[in-house]
């Protein structure tokens, strides 16, 4: 993960793009790219895997940039969120169900 973060940072540094990467702009970019990812599935269950990979990469890229910009470790925040979610969705209640935690 660290190697990926460093490559993304170097890529943006070389282009002097950090000046455009405020938390607000990065949040907008994440949302825009997520919309483009969703568009890959808009009219059917069939999708072009190459297009999906590219849009997913864009979302991940902006998420990593956002984490860096606000000074958090992406790996740690994902692990922290998984721990919190595991408490809301214990296996014995949630396994095989898509029910919201407050309805389990």
C-alpha positions in Angstrom: 0.0 0.0 0.0 2.8 2.4 0.9 4.5 1.8 -2.5 1.2 2.7 -4.3 0.8 5.8 -2.2 4.3 6.9 -3.0 3.8 6.3 -6.8 0.6 8.3 -6.8 2.2 11.2 -4.9 5.2 11.2 -7.2 2.9 11.2 -10.3 1.0 14.2 -9.0 4.2 16.0 -7.8 5.7 15.7 -11.2 2.7 17.4 -12.7 2.3 20.0 -9.9 -1.3 18.9 -9.4 -1.4 19.1 -5.6 -2.4 22.7 -5.9 -5.8 21.5 -7.2 -6.2 18.8 -4.6 -8.1 20.4 -1.7 -10.1 18.0 0.4 -13.3 19.5 -1.2 -12.0 19.0 -4.8 -10.9 15.4 -4.0 -14.3 14.6 -2.5 -15.9 15.9 -5.6 -13.6 13.9 -7.8 -14.3 10.7 -5.9 -18.0 11.2 -6.4 -17.6 12.0 -10.1 -15.5 9.0 -10.7 -17.8 6.8 -8.7 -20.6 8.0 -11.0 -18.5 7.0 -14.0 -18.0 3.6 -12.5 -21.7 3.2 -11.9 -22.3 4.3 -15.5 -20.5 1.1 -16.6 -23.5 -0.8 -15.3 -26.3 1.6 -16.2 -28.4 -0.3 -18.7 -27.6 -4.0 -18.2 -25.8 -6.5 -16.1 -23.2 -6.8 -18.8 -20.1 -4.6 -18.5 -16.7 -4.0 -20.1 -14.2 -5.2 -17.6 -11.5 -2.8 -19.0 -13.8 0.2 -18.5 -14.7 -0.9 -15.0 -11.0 -1.4 -14.1 -10.2 2.1 -15.3 -13.0 3.8 -13.4 -12.3 1.8 -10.3 -8.7 2.8 -10.5 -9.7 6.4 -10.7 -11.9 6.1 -7.6 -9.1 4.3 -5.6 -6.5 6.9 -6.8 -8.6 9.8 -5.6 -9.4 8.1 -2.3 -5.7 7.6 -1.6 -5.0 11.2 -2.5 -7.8 12.3 -0.1 -6.4 10.2 2.7 -3.0 11.7 2.2 -4.3 15.2 2.0 -6.2 14.9 5.3 -3.3 13.0 7.0 -4.8 9.6 7.5 -3.5 6.1 6.7 -5.9 4.5 4.2 -5.1 1.0 5.5 -5.7 1.9 9.1 -9.0 3.7 8.4 -10.3 0.7 6.5 -9.3 -1.6 9.3 -10.9 0.7 11.9 -14.1 0.9 9.9 -14.2 -2.9 9.5 -13.9 -3.4 13.2 -16.7 -0.9 13.8 -18.9 -2.6 11.2 -18.2 -6.0 12.6 -19.8 -4.9 15.9 -22.9 -3.6 14.0 -23.1 -6.7 11.9 -22.1 -9.8 14.0 -21.7 -12.9 11.9 -24.4 -14.8 13.9 -27.0 -12.2 13.0 -25.9 -10.9 9.6 -24.5 -13.9 7.7 -26.3 -14.1 4.4 -28.5 -11.1 5.0 -28.5 -7.6 3.5 -30.7 -6.2 6.3 -29.6 -3.0 7.9 -28.0 -3.4 11.3 -30.8 -1.8 13.2 -33.3 -4.3 11.8 -31.3 -7.5 12.5 
